[in-house]
Amino acid sequence: MLSSIPTPTNSAIGIGPLTVHYYALCIIVGVAVAIWLGNKRYRAYANNSEQSIGVVADVAMYAVPAGIIGGRIYHVITSPAPYFGENGKPLDAIKIYEGGLGIWGAISLGALAAWFGYRKRAKGLELPSFRLFLDALAPGILIAQAIGRIGNWFNGELFGRPFSGPWALEIPLAKRPIGYLKFESFHPTFLYEAIWCLLVAALLIWLTPKLKAGQSFTIYVALYCVGRFAIESLRIDDANTILGLRVNLWTALVVGVLAGVAAFRFVRHKSDQIG
């Protein structure tokens, strides 16, 4: 019977002269899964037309780097102390393999780059609208997020308040926040988020035939925000606050409400297949 979840002792593996960080590996695997599933769903939206071949992979060339950059920028802006505070290390801001990608920045800049790439790729072709393109990607993005959270486990980060249940996460002394040094185990919030992402992905795949264009993506954002709001409230790591609430809580609340409103608005739209 599982008594606790240990934190891995290694976060990287050496392959010859190369050092492969498990966090980076999880991101790569997640991106590959998202592209594979997104392509499968997108081609179904496009009735498997020849024009749809390779579209998702081509757009990913724009969206993936932009998403990683956007995620890192958001993380550094909302948690600047380790980089620009007292005793901060500015160069650590580029060490993405050590963890620290804000999903809000990743979605925002990634979606903007995807819109640019999709317009360029779809110009003059009869392809599904950009809303349907995002719908096709939504479940895969969620699965990629879940896989990425496993990378946080290897890095010994994204855990919550002290907890001693059977699925508690053991955290080494060196990784415990100041004020919690005497506690040995904590809520595995990385695992909670991974499970939530997989559940929402399964729900979206099941609901696909019943949804209008744009709804899958907006429901994804809205439901992710619901889960993130609950999970974020368990976090104990240092973070900027507004009116006593962590910035990520405010972001989840505002973005979640806007996404929910958009999802309901799309109900009244025609189910466009060509955009």
Secondary structure, DSSP 8 states (H G I E B T S, - for coil): ----B---S-SEEEETTEEEEHHHHHHHHHHHHHHHHHHHHHHHHTTT-GGGTTHHHHHHHHHHHHHHHHHHHHHHHHS-HHHHSTT--GGGGG-GGGS---HHHHHHHHHHHHHHHHHHHHTTS----HHHHHHHHHHHHHHHHHHHHHHHHHHT-S-BSB--STT-EE--GGGS-TT-TT--EE--HHHHHHHHHHHHHHHHHHHGGG--TTHHHHHHHHHHHHHHHHHHTTB-S---EETTEEHHHHHHHHHHHHHHHHHHHGGGS---S--
